[in-house]
């Protein structure tokens, strides 16, 4: 299914690398005019973000993707780590969605996609601040979808699992870590940024015209597998993925 965004204007926050860059590239190749908002504009600064989004003109699509994450045990999570993570991941997305809604409402149309996470649902250790922000995004998602639906504005989210990006590349270079982690993923591997971009762009497209308030897992089935899928009895781990013998 080819998606045509000719004549559409899109904004992607955190669009210079990883999932954001893959999404920006896919939107462009599908005909959209894309404005990337990254480190040069602080998503926690409402006024600066508003200026950047307004400068893009009459926008049709907004991808609220900017985010950060650092590991620390619950008792070792500092005020600074907590505050900075909430500022970018939660307040930054709130700012983005709020501004997008204001710009889209007069036109009675638009699509907003939020990058949430499988961590919106689970309690992965050493990620208290990150998990809290990603869980909070579901509150924004559901409320915004409810309030903006009457204006023809759809709001959805993707929930990626472990995806290969510059931030996670070290994990993908650790076969022992991957072997154990991917044991619990039915597809037996991690994801690529392009695979998340495919889901984001679908949700932003007219092909998803009757979808709003949805959180789409892009996790290889991880959240469907409670006790793990793979074992050495029937499979082997080769390079970076499990395969049946």
Rosetta blueprint (number, residue, H / E / L):
1 X L
2 X L
3 X L
4 X L
5 X L
6 X L
7 X L
8 X L
9 X E
10 X E
11 X E
12 X E
13 X E
14 X L
15 X L
16 X L
17 X L
18 X H
19 X H
20 X H
21 X H
22 X H
23 X H
24 X H
25 X H
26 X H
27 X H
28 X H
29 X H
30 X L
31 X L
32 X L
33 X E
34 X E
35 X E
36 X E
37 X E
38 X L
39 X L
40 X L
41 X L
42 X L
43 X L
44 X L
45 X L
46 X H
47 X H
48 X H
49 X H
50 X H
51 X H
52 X H
53 X H
54 X H
55 X H
56 X L
57 X L
58 X L
59 X L
60 X L
61 X E
62 X E
63 X E
64 X E
65 X L
66 X L
67 X L
68 X L
69 X L
70 X L
71 X L
72 X E
73 X L
74 X H
75 X H
76 X H
77 X L
78 X L
79 X H
80 X H
81 X H
82 X H
83 X H
84 X H
85 X H
86 X H
87 X H
88 X H
89 X H
90 X H
91 X H
92 X H
93 X H
94 X H
95 X H
96 X H
97 X H
98 X H
99 X H
100 X H
101 X H
102 X H
103 X H
104 X H
105 X H
106 X L
107 X L
108 X L
109 X L
110 X E
111 X E
112 X E
113 X E
114 X E
115 X E
116 X L
117 X L
118 X H
119 X H
120 X H
121 X L
122 X L
123 X L
124 X L
125 X L
126 X L
127 X E
128 X H
129 X H
130 X H
131 X H
132 X H
133 X H
134 X H
135 X H
136 X H
137 X H
138 X H
139 X H
140 X H
141 X H
142 X H
143 X H
144 X H
145 X H
146 X H
147 X H
148 X H
149 X H
150 X H
151 X H
152 X L
153 X E
154 X E
155 X E
156 X E
157 X E
158 X E
159 X E
160 X E
161 X L
162 X L
163 X E
164 X E
165 X L
166 X L
167 X L
168 X L
169 X H
170 X H
171 X H
172 X H
173 X L
174 X L
175 X H
176 X H
177 X H
178 X H
179 X H
180 X H
181 X H
182 X H
183 X L
184 X L
185 X L
186 X L
187 X L
188 X L
189 X L
190 X L
191 X E
192 X E
193 X H
194 X H
195 X H
196 X H
197 X H
198 X H
199 X H
200 X H
201 X H
202 X H
203 X H
204 X H
205 X L
206 X H
207 X H
208 X H
209 X L
210 X L
211 X L
212 X L
213 X L
214 X L
215 X E
216 X E
217 X E
218 X E
219 X L
220 X L
221 X L
222 X H
223 X H
224 X H
225 X L
226 X L
227 X L
228 X L
229 X L
230 X L
231 X L
232 X L
233 X L
234 X L
235 X E
236 X E
237 X E
238 X E
239 X L
240 X L
241 X E
242 X E
243 X E
244 X E
245 X L
